[in-house]
Amino acid sequence: MKTRILAAIVLLPIFLAILIVFPPMVLAGTLVVICVLIAIELFRAGKEAKSIAFRIFVLFLGIIPIPMALSSLYFLRVLPWGHWFVLFPVIVTILTDSGAYFVGVSMGKRKAFPTISPNKTVEGCVGGIIVGTVGVFAYGMIISHFTEVTVSIPVLLIIGLVGSVITEVGDLAFSLLKRKLGIKDYGNLIPGHGGMLDRFDSMIFSAPTVYTLFMIL
């Protein structure tokens, strides 16, 4: 746990700076590197697949769907006021994951998905959704108050609720993929966190969801 926390303390500020401080092209380059690393991890993990078809599917994920999903971060960043908007998927992902973990550890009793992710509990899942939704709402209220950006309360609630649910779906989806491949983590690149895909699995689902909501709401 100490290693996990230390890695987060070091890497999270760097990632946030890339998102909101540096020009969008720096984010684009960073996303390319992340996607290449994820593709390499899936290539290695795919060797554990029991069929050729499943191996091709795993490789395909790293070539097209995952890069397309993560590119939503770039498209959010280049919107007007994008340096504020790009933080929405990051906040909903981090807070949903953290809320689910801490609520699950402290209050979890009922297993939610024992065959996919044995450590997840019903209480943890609900807690994650609540924390993620409240966090997005609070962030939206802060930027609405202190900047010229205006985001309505209904939109914030929708982004928070839908985003946090999709975040948990993404985590489950990649947990299921790991279980099918018979692996614990996709890699060991990030101490205490596993591979690059282990860190961005939920973001792959939340980023395009948040971007789509911004486009239609």
C-alpha positions as CSV (number, residue, x, y, z in Angstrom):
1,M,0.0,0.0,0.0
2,K,2.8,2.4,0.8
3,T,4.4,1.8,-2.6
4,R,1.0,2.4,-4.2
5,I,0.5,5.7,-2.4
6,L,4.0,6.9,-3.1
7,A,3.7,6.2,-6.8
8,A,0.4,8.1,-6.9
9,I,1.9,11.1,-5.1
10,V,4.8,11.2,-7.6
11,L,2.9,10.5,-10.8
12,L,-0.5,12.1,-10.3
13,P,0.8,15.7,-10.2
14,I,2.8,15.1,-13.4
15,F,-0.2,13.8,-15.2
16,L,-2.4,16.7,-14.0
17,A,0.2,19.2,-15.2
18,I,0.2,17.5,-18.6
19,L,-3.6,17.8,-18.7
20,I,-4.0,21.4,-17.6
21,V,-0.7,23.3,-17.7
22,F,1.1,22.2,-20.9
23,P,-0.2,22.7,-24.4
24,P,-2.7,20.1,-25.8
25,M,0.0,18.6,-28.1
26,V,2.0,17.5,-25.0
27,L,-1.1,15.7,-23.8
28,A,-1.5,14.2,-27.3
29,G,2.1,12.9,-27.2
30,T,1.6,11.5,-23.7
31,L,-1.5,9.7,-24.8
32,V,0.4,8.1,-27.7
33,V,3.1,6.8,-25.3
34,I,0.4,5.5,-22.9
35,C,-1.4,3.7,-25.8
36,V,1.8,2.2,-27.1
37,L,2.6,0.8,-23.6
38,I,-0.9,-0.5,-23.2
39,A,-0.7,-2.2,-26.6
40,I,2.6,-3.9,-25.6
41,E,1.0,-5.1,-22.3
42,L,-2.0,-6.5,-24.2
43,F,0.3,-8.2,-26.7
44,R,2.1,-9.9,-23.9
45,A,-1.1,-10.8,-22.1
46,G,-2.6,-12.1,-25.3
47,K,-0.1,-14.9,-25.3
48,E,-2.1,-16.4,-22.4
49,A,-5.3,-16.6,-24.5
50,K,-6.6,-20.1,-25.0
51,S,-7.7,-19.5,-28.6
52,I,-6.4,-17.6,-31.6
53,A,-9.7,-15.7,-31.9
54,F,-9.5,-14.4,-28.3
55,R,-5.8,-13.5,-28.8
56,I,-6.7,-11.4,-31.8
57,F,-9.5,-9.7,-29.9
58,V,-7.1,-8.8,-27.1
59,L,-4.6,-7.4,-29.5
60,F,-7.3,-5.5,-31.4
61,L,-8.3,-3.7,-28.1
62,G,-4.9,-2.2,-27.9
63,I,-4.8,-1.1,-31.5
64,I,-8.1,0.7,-32.1
65,P,-10.7,0.9,-29.3
66,I,-8.4,1.9,-26.4
67,P,-6.6,4.7,-28.3
68,M,-9.9,6.0,-29.6
69,A,-11.3,6.0,-26.1
70,L,-8.3,7.8,-24.5
71,S,-8.2,10.3,-27.3
72,S,-11.4,11.7,-25.7
73,L,-9.1,13.4,-23.1
74,Y,-7.4,15.3,-25.9
75,F,-10.7,16.3,-27.5
76,L,-11.9,17.6,-24.1
77,R,-8.7,19.5,-23.6
78,V,-9.1,21.4,-26.9
79,L,-12.6,22.6,-26.1
80,P,-13.1,26.1,-25.0
81,W,-12.2,26.0,-21.3
82,G,-10.9,22.6,-21.9
83,H,-8.2,22.8,-19.2
84,W,-11.1,22.7,-16.8
85,F,-13.3,20.2,-18.6
86,V,-10.5,17.6,-19.1
87,L,-10.4,17.1,-15.3
88,F,-14.0,15.8,-15.1
89,P,-13.2,12.2,-16.3
90,V,-10.0,12.2,-14.1
91,I,-12.0,13.3,-11.0
92,V,-14.8,10.9,-11.6
93,T,-12.4,8.0,-12.2
94,I,-10.1,8.6,-9.2
95,L,-12.9,9.4,-6.7
96,T,-15.1,6.5,-7.9
97,D,-12.2,4.0,-7.6
98,S,-11.1,5.4,-4.3
99,G,-14.6,5.6,-2.9
100,A,-15.4,2.0,-3.9
101,Y,-12.1,0.8,-2.3
102,F,-12.3,2.6,1.0
103,V,-16.1,2.1,1.5
104,G,-15.6,-1.6,0.5
105,V,-12.8,-2.1,3.0
106,S,-14.5,-0.3,5.9
107,M,-18.2,-1.3,5.3
108,G,-18.3,-4.0,2.6
109,K,-20.1,-7.2,3.5
110,R,-21.9,-8.5,0.4
111,K,-19.9,-9.7,-2.6
112,A,-21.0,-7.8,-5.7
113,F,-19.3,-9.8,-8.5
114,P,-17.6,-12.9,-6.9
115,T,-16.8,-14.6,-10.2
116,I,-15.3,-11.5,-11.8
117,S,-13.7,-9.5,-9.0
118,P,-14.0,-11.3,-5.6
119,N,-12.9,-8.2,-3.6
120,K,-15.7,-5.9,-4.8
121,T,-18.7,-5.5,-2.6
122,V,-22.1,-4.1,-3.1
123,E,-21.4,-1.4,-0.4
124,G,-18.2,-0.5,-2.1
125,C,-19.8,-0.1,-5.5
126,V,-22.6,2.1,-4.1
127,G,-20.0,4.1,-2.1
128,G,-17.9,4.6,-5.2
129,I,-20.9,5.9,-7.2
130,I,-21.9,8.3,-4.4
131,V,-18.3,9.6,-3.9
132,G,-17.7,10.0,-7.6
133,T,-21.0,11.9,-8.2
134,V,-20.5,14.2,-5.2
135,G,-16.9,14.9,-6.3
136,V,-17.9,15.8,-9.8
137,F,-20.7,18.0,-8.5
138,A,-18.3,19.8,-6.0
139,Y,-15.7,20.3,-8.8
140,G,-18.4,21.7,-11.1
141,M,-19.6,24.1,-8.4
142,I,-16.1,25.3,-7.7
143,I,-15.2,26.1,-11.3
144,S,-18.6,27.7,-11.8
145,H,-18.0,30.0,-8.8
146,F,-14.4,30.9,-9.4
147,T,-14.1,31.0,-13.2
148,E,-16.2,32.1,-16.1
149,V,-17.2,28.5,-16.8
150,T,-20.8,27.7,-16.2
151,V,-22.1,24.1,-15.8
152,S,-25.7,23.5,-14.8
153,I,-26.5,21.4,-11.7
154,P,-28.5,18.8,-13.7
155,V,-25.6,18.4,-16.1
156,L,-23.1,17.9,-13.2
157,L,-25.3,15.3,-11.6
158,I,-25.7,13.4,-14.9
159,I,-22.0,13.5,-15.6
160,G,-21.2,12.4,-12.0
161,L,-23.8,9.6,-11.8
162,V,-23.3,8.2,-15.3
163,G,-19.5,8.7,-15.2
164,S,-19.1,6.9,-11.9
165,V,-21.3,4.0,-13.0
166,I,-19.3,3.7,-16.3
167,T,-16.1,3.9,-14.3
168,E,-17.1,0.8,-12.3
169,V,-18.2,-0.9,-15.5
170,G,-14.8,-0.3,-17.0
171,D,-13.0,-1.6,-14.0
172,L,-15.1,-4.8,-14.1
173,A,-14.7,-5.3,-17.8
174,F,-10.9,-5.3,-17.6
175,S,-11.0,-7.4,-14.4
176,L,-13.0,-9.9,-16.4
177,L,-10.5,-9.8,-19.2
178,K,-7.7,-10.5,-16.7
179,R,-9.6,-13.4,-15.3
180,K,-10.1,-14.9,-18.7
181,L,-6.4,-14.5,-19.5
182,G,-5.4,-16.0,-16.1
183,I,-3.3,-13.0,-15.1
184,K,-3.2,-10.8,-11.9
185,D,-2.0,-7.6,-13.6
186,Y,-1.3,-6.4,-17.1
187,G,2.2,-5.5,-16.2
188,N,4.5,-4.1,-13.5
189,L,5.4,-0.7,-14.9
190,I,4.0,1.3,-12.1
191,P,5.0,0.2,-8.6
192,G,2.0,-0.8,-6.5
193,H,-0.4,-0.3,-9.4
194,G,0.6,-2.9,-12.0
195,G,0.8,-2.0,-15.6
196,M,-0.3,1.1,-17.6
197,L,-3.6,-0.6,-18.4
198,D,-4.2,-1.4,-14.8
199,R,-4.1,2.3,-14.1
200,F,-6.1,3.5,-17.1
201,D,-8.7,0.7,-17.3
202,S,-11.5,2.8,-15.8
203,M,-10.5,5.9,-17.7
204,I,-10.9,4.1,-21.0
205,F,-14.6,3.9,-20.3
206,S,-15.1,7.2,-18.3
207,A,-13.2,9.6,-20.7
208,P,-15.4,8.9,-23.8
209,T,-18.5,8.9,-21.7
210,V,-17.8,12.3,-20.2
211,Y,-16.9,13.7,-23.6
212,T,-20.1,12.4,-25.1
213,L,-22.2,13.8,-22.3
214,F,-20.5,17.2,-22.8
215,M,-21.4,17.1,-26.5
216,I,-25.1,16.2,-26.1
217,L,-26.1,18.0,-22.9
